[in-house]
Amino acid sequence: MSNNAATATAATSKNGVRRLAFLAVLAAVVIVLQAAVVIPVGPFTITLTLVPIIIGAILFGPAGGAILGGIFGIVVVIQVITGAAGAFSTMMLQQHPAATIIICILKGLLAGVVAALFFKLFSKINFYAGVLLAAIIAPIINTGIFSIACLTIFRELVSGALGGPSNLFMVFLTTFIGINFLVEFVINVALTPIIIRIIRAARKDIAQG
């Protein structure tokens, strides 16, 4: 009986180590993608960083999503502080330093957490639906929080950058956010089949470990 318990404990420990190792790999991918693989579009950049965050959120739940999303946010904060995120982000930091830092971290963190919750909820109905909806909701949360901040806390800054349009909301969506969001949204949904394969393989590998 004790031998069985010891074997079970060893297997659980090994499984935990493998899960932690895979989470560390995803964290490294998040850092590399955000730091090195960016596509400038207008005043902002398009990134593939949400993909590993979604994978981690699905594999490791809200905690994994929060960790990876938080790492993403920290890298963004570093880029904003160093000026690597672009001129507009620098102006945001100069105007409201604390709010800028909080928003950068919060939008990534919540994108990971909500993606995990969506997968957990909808995968009970269908695994593929859960993955797809997680891939859809992550960019919506990430861009949505940033957009709300821009139209409230940074409204004057955004209005000035756009020339003070009468319909700030529509102009902001079509110029600042439109292309950026649509491209990231399409990338996440298009990569869903790849995400599914990675998740299936990772789960099988962890289970066999």
C-alpha positions in Angstrom: 0.0 0.0 0.0 2.8 2.3 0.9 4.7 1.5 -2.3 1.6 2.4 -4.3 1.3 5.7 -2.4 4.9 6.5 -3.0 4.6 5.7 -6.7 1.5 7.9 -7.0 3.3 10.7 -5.1 6.4 10.5 -7.4 4.1 10.5 -10.5 2.3 13.6 -9.3 5.6 15.3 -8.5 7.0 14.5 -11.9 3.8 15.7 -13.6 4.0 19.0 -11.7 7.6 19.5 -12.8 6.7 18.9 -16.4 3.7 21.3 -16.2 6.0 24.0 -14.6 8.6 23.4 -17.3 6.0 23.9 -20.1 4.7 27.0 -18.4 8.3 28.4 -18.2 8.7 27.7 -22.0 5.5 29.6 -22.7 6.7 32.5 -20.6 9.9 32.6 -22.6 7.9 32.6 -25.8 5.8 35.5 -24.5 8.9 37.5 -23.7 10.5 36.8 -27.1 7.4 37.5 -29.1 6.6 40.8 -27.4 10.2 42.0 -27.4 11.3 40.9 -30.8 8.3 40.1 -33.1 6.2 43.2 -33.5 4.6 44.7 -36.6 4.1 48.5 -36.5 0.7 49.7 -37.6 0.0 53.4 -37.1 0.8 54.6 -33.6 0.8 51.1 -32.2 2.1 47.6 -32.9 0.6 44.2 -33.7 1.9 41.3 -31.7 1.6 37.5 -31.7 2.1 37.4 -27.9 -1.6 36.5 -27.1 -1.1 33.1 -28.8 1.1 31.6 -26.1 -1.0 33.3 -23.4 -4.1 31.6 -24.7 -2.3 28.2 -24.8 -1.2 28.7 -21.2 -4.6 29.8 -20.1 -6.2 26.7 -21.6 -3.6 24.3 -20.3 -3.1 25.8 -16.8 -6.3 27.6 -16.1 -6.8 31.2 -14.8 -3.6 31.0 -12.8 -1.5 30.2 -15.8 -3.3 32.8 -17.9 -2.7 35.4 -15.2 1.0 34.5 -15.0 1.6 34.7 -18.7 -0.6 37.7 -19.2 1.2 39.4 -16.3 4.6 38.7 -17.9 3.3 40.1 -21.1 2.2 43.3 -19.3 5.5 43.7 -17.5 7.4 43.5 -20.9 5.0 46.1 -22.3 5.7 48.4 -19.3 9.5 48.1 -19.9 8.9 48.9 -23.6 6.8 51.9 -22.7 9.4 53.2 -20.2 12.3 52.7 -22.6 10.4 54.3 -25.5 10.3 51.0 -27.5 6.5 51.0 -27.5 6.2 54.1 -29.6 5.8 57.9 -29.2 2.1 57.8 -28.2 2.8 55.3 -25.4 5.6 57.6 -24.2 3.1 60.5 -24.1 0.7 58.3 -22.1 3.4 57.5 -19.6 4.3 61.2 -19.2 0.7 62.3 -18.7 -0.4 59.5 -16.3 2.5 57.3 -15.3 0.7 55.1 -12.7 -2.4 54.6 -14.9 -0.3 53.7 -17.9 1.7 51.0 -16.0 -1.5 49.6 -14.4 -3.3 49.4 -17.7 -0.4 47.7 -19.5 -0.3 45.0 -16.9 -4.0 44.7 -16.3 -5.0 44.2 -19.9 -2.7 41.3 -20.5 -3.4 39.7 -17.1 -7.2 39.8 -17.6 -6.9 38.6 -21.2 -5.2 35.5 -19.9 -7.6 35.0 -17.0 -10.8 35.5 -19.0 -9.5 33.3 -21.8 -9.1 30.5 -19.3 -12.5 31.0 -17.9 -14.1 31.0 -21.3 -12.3 27.7 -22.2 -13.3 26.1 -18.9 -17.0 27.1 -19.4 -17.4 26.3 -23.1 -15.2 23.3 -23.3 -17.7 21.4 -21.2 -20.0 21.7 -24.3 -17.3 21.2 -26.9 -13.5 21.3 -26.7 -13.1 23.0 -30.0 -15.7 25.7 -29.1 -13.8 26.3 -25.9 -10.5 26.8 -27.6 -12.0 29.0 -30.3 -13.9 31.3 -27.8 -10.8 31.6 -25.7 -8.8 32.7 -28.8 -11.6 35.2 -29.6 -12.1 36.7 -26.2 -8.4 37.3 -25.4 -7.8 40.1 -28.0 -11.2 41.6 -27.2 -10.3 41.9 -23.5 -6.7 43.1 -24.3 -7.8 45.8 -26.8 -11.1 46.6 -24.9 -9.4 47.6 -21.7 -6.8 49.7 -23.6 -9.6 51.4 -25.6 -11.6 52.2 -22.5 -8.6 53.8 -20.9 -7.9 55.8 -24.0 -11.4 57.1 -24.2 -11.6 58.0 -20.5 -8.3 58.6 -18.7 -6.4 59.6 -21.9 -9.3 61.2 -23.7 -7.6 64.6 -24.1 -4.4 63.1 -25.4 -6.2 60.9 -27.9 -8.4 63.8 -29.1 -5.4 66.0 -29.6 -3.6 63.2 -31.5 -6.6 62.8 -33.8 -7.1 66.5 -34.3 -10.1 67.0 -32.0 -12.8 65.2 -34.1 -16.5 65.7 -33.2 -17.1 61.9 -33.1 -14.0 60.8 -31.1 -15.3 57.3 -30.5 -15.8 56.3 -34.1 -12.6 58.0 -35.3 -10.6 56.3 -32.5 -12.0 52.9 -33.4 -11.3 53.3 -37.1 -7.8 54.8 -36.9 -6.2 53.9 -33.6 -7.7 50.6 -32.9 -9.5 49.2 -36.0 -6.6 47.7 -38.1 -4.6 46.7 -35.0 -7.5 44.8 -33.4 -8.7 43.2 -36.6 -5.3 41.8 -37.5 -4.7 40.5 -34.0 -8.2 39.0 -33.9 -7.7 37.2 -37.2 -4.3 35.9 -36.2 -5.6 34.4 -33.0 -8.6 32.8 -34.7 -6.5 31.6 -37.7 -4.0 30.0 -35.4 -6.7 28.2 -33.4 -6.1 24.8 -35.2 -2.4 25.1 -34.3 -3.2 26.0 -30.8 -5.5 22.9 -30.5 -2.7 20.6 -31.7 -0.2 22.1 -29.3 -2.7 21.7 -26.4 -3.5 18.1 -27.3 0.2 17.2 -27.6 1.1 19.0 -24.4 -1.7 17.4 -22.4 -0.7 13.9 -23.7 2.9 14.6 -22.9 2.2 15.7 -19.4 -0.2 12.8 -18.8 2.4 10.3 -20.0 5.1 11.9 -17.9 
